[in-house]
Amino acid sequence: MKKLFSTIQQKWAEYFLEILVITVGILGAFLLNTWNQDRIADETQKLTIERLIEDVKSDTSRFAYLDHRLEERVKRCDSVLSLFKDLDDKEKRLSLISVHLINFFLVESNFTTYDEMLNTGRLYSMDDKKLRSHIINYYRDVKKWSTYIERDNQQLRNKMIGPEYNDYWVIQRRLWADQVIDASKYPWLLQKNPKEIKDIEALVLATRILFDSSRDRIANLKGHAEYLLKKLDP
């Protein structure tokens, strides 16, 4: 034991230096590994944000396109509604049917990057909590307004397939196919102020209201997308 203490006393500086070197080496390796992991995480998040920016830019373009199409549809409905002021003969009523068009659209948004951020936990590991909140709110709004618009579309679909519009759609398909229309099978084409014509007018008006409402919602989504882009890429 005395010999051990004597050896330590003689070589304590050497032993201390070895312990210090080992400690520094371990600590350095740990710090290097931590730095490397942080660097990889930062690079991954940077690439993820870049992909998210591209997704939101795509959404913005899509919303702008939908707004343009909806504006055209509102104008078309207005032009069709103006025809109801003068529908005193079969030819004008057939003309009304031939120009009337109801079609639907979907609010499509790219959720790929956002879903990946959720599934990998990257979204909730973001240091910028405000930015994370902006991202979550944006995609939540897209889902919400998409649901509302699809609900309105479904309500209109239900009206379109109702029995009161059967003759209308049959005639429209035949007009598109350039087939002759036998007016005797559709008395309302010859009657003055028939209920069927009023029903069609109500349908066009409902369509116009739906498109106008959807346009407001699309405008809100477009504004939200542009705001998020400013936060993602200041």
Salt bridges, closest charged atoms under 4 A:
ASP67 OD1 - ARG215 NE 2.91
GLU71 OE2 - LYS75 NZ 3.75
GLU71 OE1 - ARG215 NH2 3.69
GLU72 OE2 - HIS68 NE2 3.03
GLU72 OE1 - ARG69 NE 3.84
ASP78 OD1 - ARG208 NE 2.81
ASP86 OD2 - LYS92 NZ 2.67
ASP88 OD1 - LYS92 NZ 3.58
GLU108 OE1 - ARG62 NH2 3.96
GLU116 OE1 - ARG51 NH2 2.89
GLU116 OE2 - ARG122 NH1 2.78
ASP141 OD1 - LYS144 NZ 3.75
ASP141 OD2 - HIS224 ND1 3.00
GLU150 OE2 - ARG157 NH1 2.94
ASP152 OD1 - ARG151 NH2 3.36
ASP152 OD2 - ARG217 NH1 2.71
ASP199 OD2 - LYS195 NZ 2.70
ASP212 OD2 - ARG208 NH1 3.35
GLU226 OE2 - LYS222 NZ 2.66
